[in-house]
Amino acid sequence: MKAEKYTRYERARIVGARALQIFMGAPVYIDTDSIDPLEIALEEMKLGAIPITVKRDHKR
């Protein structure tokens, strides 16, 4: 699978959405000692474990 490059806005949106999911009780996809949802989401993003994708419109 090709590694995607995200803009800083896409990364912020993905990490924010994932942190909210974790805060609301979603399962964590990595082993971590952290209890802060934002830190967990950032670590998941760094490891590529977040199951969220970005759909972009291709400009012609």
N, C-alpha and C positions, 0 to 999 in steps of 0.2 A: 504494500500500500504506500502510495506517495505521501510524504510528509507535507502537511499544509503550512503555509505561512499566513499567519493572521495579522491583521492590523492591530494597533493598540486598542482601538475601539472594540473590535471583535473579541480580543482577549479579555478586556474588561467586562464585556457583556456575558461571555461564557463563564468566567470565574464568578461573577456576581450571581448569575442564575444558579450555578452549581452550589455556591455557598448557601443560597436560600433553600435549595433542595435539602442539603445536609442539615441545616437548621430546623427544617420542618420534619426531620426524621428519616430521610432517605438513607439507604445503606452507603457506607464509605467503601470505595473500591481499592484502597491501599491500606497497608499496615502502617499506622502512625501512632505516636504517643500524644499528639496534639488534640485538644478538645475544641479549639476555635474553628468554626466552620470556614472562615475565610482562609486561614492558614492551610487547612485540609484541602480546600478547593485549589489553592495556588500550587500545592504539592502535587495534586492530581494532574493539574495542567502541565506542570513541569515533566511529569512522568508519562504524559500522553494517555492517561486513564479515564479522561472525561468522555462519556459517550454522547457528545453534542457535536453537531456539524454546522457549518455555515453554508447557506445556499446563496449564491451570488448570481446576479443578472450579468450576462456577458454583453458587453457593449459591442456594437457592430461597427 
